[in-house]
Amino acid sequence: MEALPEEIIDVIFLRLPIKSLLKCKAVCKTWNSIISTSSFIDTHLHLNCRDGQLLLLQAFSSPADRREPFSLHRDNPSFDVYTKLRNPFLAYDRTQAAISKKKSIALGSEPINVVGTCNGLVCLVARDFTVLIWNPSIRKFVVLARPSVTFIRDDNPRISYAFGYDSSTNDYKVLRTVSYVQGARSCEVEIWSLARGSWKSLTASIVISGDDARYPKAFLHDTHAFVNGALHWFHQYKMINYHDSIVSFDISSESFGEMTMPAFWGNREICLISRYRDSLAFFEQEFTDVFRLGVFRLSMWVMEEYGVANSCTIIFTMDFHHITYPYPRPLWFRNSGDVVLERIQGVLKSVDSKTKSTTDFRINGYVSYDFMDYFVESLVLLDKPNAISY
């Protein structure tokens, strides 16, 4: 290999998986230099981002199991475990203990909220609102600076986070909104950029139909979808009648927008928004004769043409009988197109969207999961000097 031109070494390295590249980095300074460049990291991601057949899962676990709450699984019929992932907040706790003599909350034993994933990065938020951008494949994470927008707990604030990728600048961004049920303060918004390494307040007001400026109802929902370079939230409001819309935030221009739902959508009881491959997907949840029969109806729609309301087509409608709370919750999609539903009588189910058949499955003995998403291994963060290794 030493006698080969650097261009040939580049071509060979670009075909290697992440684990092999990390071993190659340790061989010599030249190889380490090649693999650690931003151009190599970006090219490797571009060549391999469509090859991933992995799903990232976060198990609903007890405090004793929170050392490894995450795992990667091959998206095959047997759902094999690819690797278990150590909680990065354990490493964060050690880092904080080393630089401060004050006793702090051990976040590694606390529940973690997964904001989202993108290009091998996972955005995590702890109970005290510490935010990490984590790459489990290379065992590195970046700790976000404390936000500039503060809040008063007596105002009963709602803190919401979203995570996305700006392809125009090759940057990763975290959006944070602080809304208020009480008090006179308006909803405040700020955005963090990996390239910049800091937060920036967005002074432009959010104009969302039918909303109080202090508390946009779109941010009440925990779920959002990153599609076509924008973040999306489902929004239902009432003036005279109920109206549905989608609130969007363009990651590149850092501006809010709104698109309408199709006229036939009507008054839905509950709607969840998600990403289905490269399209927006919506789940309608209806309760029919719930007190007498306990019938729960779930329908899935996909927006075939982005931004075109009338391009929404129904994928399936299924009825579940004698369902009790907690009701079925769409967790994610498999590469086959199957929908993973959680909490159908305490069992995880995979639904074939074409045949409507369901399959029960249990992973590692767990029956409940808080998060599931597509995952592709990458080297992103490898070139960031402020990234912490563990």
VOGU-3710 file (C-alpha; in Angstrom, 3 decimals, decimal comma):
1> mealpeeiid> 0,000/0,000/0,000  2,863/2,413/0,747  3,989/2,290/-2,902  0,541/3,109/-4,258  -0,294/6,649/-5,364  -2,469/8,594/-2,939  -5,266/8,728/-5,534  -5,444/4,918/-5,601  -5,393/4,726/-1,807  -8,299/7,185/-1,784
11> viflrlpiks> -10,352/4,958/-4,083  -9,661/1,888/-1,939  -10,509/3,679/1,299  -13,776/5,028/-0,088  -14,990/1,449/-0,533  -14,216/0,395/3,034  -16,760/0,288/5,899  -16,393/2,607/8,885  -14,892/-0,011/11,222  -12,115/-0,798/8,732
21> llkckavckt> -11,381/2,892/8,163  -10,977/3,500/11,888  -8,382/0,714/12,006  -6,601/2,170/8,968  -6,358/5,553/10,698  -4,102/3,986/13,313  -1,655/2,499/10,781  0,256/5,642/9,817  0,025/9,446/9,728  -0,551/9,511/5,966
31> wnsiistssf> -3,588/7,254/6,136  -4,909/9,111/9,156  -4,553/12,392/7,272  -6,414/11,078/4,209  -9,326/9,617/6,162  -9,708/12,656/8,438  -10,130/15,274/5,708  -13,530/16,901/5,260  -13,560/16,053/1,552  -12,986/12,335/2,225
41> idthlhlncr> -15,651/12,272/4,960  -18,210/13,904/2,650  -17,377/11,710/-0,353  -17,511/8,507/1,708  -20,928/9,497/3,067  -22,236/10,346/-0,413  -21,103/6,987/-1,815  -22,482/4,926/1,055  -25,599/6,774/2,241  -27,924/4,637/0,089
51> dgqllllqaf> -26,325/1,341/1,062  -27,490/1,346/4,662  -29,809/-1,409/5,807  -29,637/-0,464/9,461  -32,209/0,791/11,945  -31,376/2,660/15,143  -33,536/1,699/18,122  -33,871/3,167/21,589  -35,392/0,709/24,030  -37,754/1,781/26,766
61> sspadrrepf> -35,516/0,718/29,622  -35,200/0,853/33,374  -32,415/2,925/34,991  -30,357/-0,267/35,337  -30,424/-0,797/31,558  -29,535/2,751/30,520  -25,858/2,000/29,958  -26,768/0,596/26,525  -30,216/1,991/25,646  -29,458/2,125/21,912
71> slhrdnpsfd> -28,761/-0,583/19,372  -28,339/-0,907/15,621  -30,210/-3,690/13,846  -29,992/-5,100/10,352  -33,281/-4,523/8,579  -33,806/-8,159/7,594  -36,531/-10,684/8,535  -34,689/-11,770/11,687  -33,812/-8,197/12,705  -30,292/-9,206/13,752
81> vytklrnpfl> -28,403/-7,021/16,209  -25,589/-5,267/14,356  -24,144/-3,668/17,474  -25,175/-2,331/20,858  -24,339/1,292/21,585  -23,049/2,682/24,845  -24,871/5,687/26,264  -22,773/8,771/25,327  -24,028/10,640/28,385  -21,932/8,290/30,529
91> aydrtqaais> -18,843/9,731/28,821  -20,302/13,222/29,156  -20,711/12,677/32,918  -17,054/11,667/33,219  -15,982/14,740/31,249  -18,007/17,039/33,483  -16,668/15,384/36,632  -13,102/15,924/35,422  -13,515/19,664/34,834  -15,763/20,504/37,779
101> kkksialgse> -15,540/19,598/41,433  -19,220/20,364/41,940  -21,600/17,446/42,148  -23,871/17,415/39,106  -26,753/15,300/37,854  -25,572/11,976/36,432  -27,261/12,256/33,046  -26,119/8,771/32,042  -28,727/7,274/34,355  -31,524/9,620/33,274
111> pinvvgtcng> -34,044/9,231/30,415  -32,853/10,556/27,047  -34,956/12,136/24,325  -33,890/11,401/20,734  -34,627/14,471/18,608  -33,669/12,857/15,301  -30,957/11,326/13,135  -29,249/12,438/9,948  -26,223/11,109/8,028  -24,999/9,004/10,936
121> lvclvardft> -25,500/11,723/13,545  -27,995/11,470/16,401  -29,301/14,515/18,273  -29,971/13,780/21,958  -31,473/15,917/24,720  -31,097/15,130/28,425  -33,432/16,001/31,267  -31,520/19,212/32,078  -31,662/20,226/28,364  -28,038/19,332/27,666
131> vliwnpsirk> -27,874/18,600/23,931  -25,392/16,260/22,242  -24,738/15,635/18,556  -23,489/12,048/18,613  -21,865/9,811/16,030  -22,006/6,300/17,527  -20,041/4,754/14,641  -16,870/6,671/15,495  -17,682/7,117/19,213  -17,563/10,911/19,183
141> fvvlarpsvt> -19,978/13,624/20,271  -20,221/17,407/20,370  -21,777/19,194/23,345  -23,909/22,151/22,339  -23,357/25,445/24,121  -26,069/26,563/26,490  -28,826/28,372/24,554  -29,085/32,147/24,731  -32,878/32,054/25,124  -33,715/31,440/28,761
151> firddnpris> -37,103/30,892/30,318  -38,983/31,169/33,587  -40,419/27,872/34,786  -43,405/29,654/36,346  -44,526/30,599/32,819  -44,939/26,882/32,080  -42,703/26,874/28,985  -42,771/24,243/26,282  -39,274/23,478/24,939  -39,133/21,842/21,525
161> yafgydsstn> -36,144/20,656/19,472  -35,706/19,571/15,850  -32,653/18,413/13,878  -31,793/18,670/10,188  -29,099/18,951/7,510  -28,351/22,011/5,365  -27,122/20,582/2,058  -26,316/24,051/0,667  -23,579/24,598/3,252  -22,930/20,991/4,369
171> dykvlrtvsy> -23,972/21,921/7,888  -26,070/20,311/10,626  -28,511/22,440/12,605  -30,652/22,174/15,734  -33,813/24,279/15,991  -35,046/25,191/19,472  -38,377/26,824/20,261  -39,527/28,118/23,633  -43,293/28,637/23,886  -45,358/29,915/26,794
181> vqgarsceve> -48,796/28,974/28,060  -48,761/31,821/30,572  -47,251/35,292/30,599  -46,894/37,855/27,840  -43,734/36,629/26,122  -43,956/35,518/22,497  -42,596/32,226/21,219  -38,817/32,491/20,929  -36,759/30,609/18,363  -33,045/30,000/17,981
191> iwslargswk> -30,891/27,770/15,825  -27,548/26,076/16,446  -25,087/25,325/13,657  -22,349/22,687/13,810  -20,159/24,765/11,477  -20,609/27,911/13,573  -20,625/26,115/16,923  -23,067/28,534/18,519  -26,722/29,531/18,804  -28,344/32,320/16,825
201> sltasivisg> -31,694/33,921/17,649  -34,221/34,133/14,843  -35,899/37,509/15,106  -38,480/36,928/12,375  -41,869/36,319/13,914  -43,640/33,013/13,427  -46,974/33,558/11,745  -49,003/30,374/12,053  -52,694/30,323/11,219  -55,058/30,398/14,184
211> ddarypkafl> -52,331/30,474/16,829  -51,521/32,545/19,864  -48,080/34,062/19,174  -46,900/32,888/22,588  -47,721/29,246/22,063  -47,819/27,921/18,476  -49,689/24,636/18,746  -47,532/23,015/16,067  -44,721/22,743/18,618  -46,966/20,873/21,039
221> hdthafvnga> -46,281/17,761/18,967  -43,153/15,770/19,763  -42,988/14,409/16,228  -41,566/16,267/13,266  -40,335/15,160/9,853  -37,231/16,285/7,969  -38,009/16,081/4,241  -36,790/18,066/1,224  -34,426/20,195/3,291  -37,133/21,335/5,707
231> lhwfhqykmi> -38,564/20,382/9,091  -42,321/19,800/9,281  -44,936/19,700/12,032  -48,625/18,858/11,790  -50,841/21,733/12,910  -54,559/21,723/13,669  -56,366/24,874/14,726  -59,942/26,024/15,157  -61,505/29,277/14,048  -65,113/28,470/13,160
241> nyhdsivsfd> -64,298/24,942/12,020  -61,197/22,833/12,417  -58,424/23,442/9,888  -55,291/21,405/9,232  -51,977/22,618/7,906  -48,298/21,743/7,939  -45,828/24,161/9,487  -42,406/23,991/7,826  -38,967/25,380/8,561  -36,441/25,600/5,730
251> issesfgemt> -33,064/24,624/7,176  -31,080/26,531/4,536  -32,953/29,866/4,534  -33,847/29,494/8,230  -37,414/30,628/7,618  -40,862/29,312/8,537  -43,619/28,502/6,085  -46,982/26,796/5,968  -48,654/24,454/3,503  -52,281/23,375/3,412
261> mpafwgnrei> -53,628/19,880/3,759  -56,000/18,499/1,086  -59,628/19,617/1,308  -60,904/16,059/1,834  -58,769/15,658/4,962  -61,621/16,910/7,139  -61,709/16,925/10,911  -59,293/14,252/12,099  -59,079/13,359/15,747  -55,321/12,787/15,827
271> clisryrdsl> -52,718/13,097/13,116  -49,025/12,237/13,271  -46,483/13,376/10,726  -43,474/11,311/9,674  -40,997/10,674/6,868  -41,658/7,771/4,513  -38,509/7,316/2,433  -38,180/10,777/0,820  -41,806/11,865/1,275  -44,034/13,283/3,980
281> affeqeftdv> -46,340/10,723/5,571  -49,365/11,221/7,806  -51,141/8,872/10,184  -54,809/9,418/10,946  -55,999/7,815/14,176  -59,743/7,433/14,719  -61,700/5,918/17,583  -64,910/4,190/16,492  -67,368/3,009/19,143  -64,467/3,110/21,501
291> frlgvfrlsm> -66,601/2,676/24,645  -68,657/-0,185/23,216  -66,258/-2,141/21,010  -62,873/-0,519/21,448  -62,265/-0,203/17,699  -59,151/1,742/16,749  -58,704/2,729/13,094  -55,318/3,692/11,684  -54,838/5,144/8,195  -51,599/6,110/6,477
301> wvmeeygvan> -51,277/8,766/3,774  -48,240/9,818/1,718  -47,699/13,149/-0,064  -46,467/11,906/-3,448  -45,444/15,370/-4,710  -43,834/17,608/-2,124  -45,899/20,662/-1,268  -48,873/19,609/-3,394  -51,790/18,997/-1,033  -53,903/16,996/-3,452
311> sctiiftmdf> -51,069/14,565/-4,178  -51,722/12,846/-0,819  -52,745/9,235/-1,416  -53,907/6,684/1,117  -51,596/3,707/1,614  -53,705/1,622/3,981  -56,500/1,674/6,548  -56,624/-0,912/9,321  -59,050/-1,585/12,175  -57,857/-2,932/15,507
321> hhitypyprp> -60,561/-4,328/17,801  -60,781/-4,357/21,597  -57,863/-1,971/21,910  -57,160/-0,390/25,277  -54,893/2,479/26,218  -52,061/3,030/25,340  -53,224/3,038/21,728  -51,087/1,824/18,805  -48,364/4,279/17,898  -46,553/4,330/14,540
331> lwfrnsgdvv> -42,894/4,003/15,457  -41,123/3,940/12,083  -40,806/2,245/8,689  -38,655/-0,625/7,530  -36,842/-0,528/4,187  -39,474/-2,903/2,807  -42,115/-0,246/3,440  -43,609/-2,091/6,412  -44,829/0,123/9,249  -43,678/-0,670/12,773
341> leriqgvlks> -46,417/-0,134/15,350  -45,871/-0,106/19,072  -48,185/-0,958/21,953  -50,805/-3,159/20,348  -51,780/-5,032/23,510  -48,198/-4,582/24,670  -46,645/-6,169/21,559  -44,489/-4,632/18,833  -45,963/-5,295/15,376  -44,766/-4,910/11,809
351> vdsktksttd> -47,560/-4,109/9,349  -47,278/-4,988/5,653  -48,743/-1,885/3,995  -49,750/-3,878/0,898  -51,411/-6,951/2,417  -52,304/-5,374/5,802  -50,959/-8,483/7,522  -49,237/-8,013/10,874  -46,282/-9,797/12,411  -45,396/-9,842/16,096
361> fringyvsyd> -41,755/-9,582/17,013  -39,661/-8,957/20,079  -36,110/-7,643/20,018  -33,649/-8,570/22,764  -36,539/-9,329/25,088  -37,889/-5,777/24,902  -41,448/-5,146/23,781  -41,418/-1,355/23,970  -39,302/1,218/22,165  -39,150/4,983/22,356
371> fmdyfveslv> -37,479/5,592/18,998  -36,683/3,972/15,657  -35,138/5,466/12,508  -33,079/4,635/9,453  -29,362/4,829/10,141  -26,292/5,046/7,933  -22,786/4,799/9,367  -20,585/7,794/8,632  -17,386/9,613/9,604  -19,116/12,946/10,272
381> lldkpnaisy> -17,492/14,711/13,299  -14,157/12,990/12,662  -12,675/16,315/11,493  -14,161/18,385/14,333  -11,526/19,370/16,908  -14,187/20,023/19,561  -15,685/16,530/19,244  -15,173/14,426/22,374  -14,003/10,820/21,942  -14,900/8,029/24,356
//
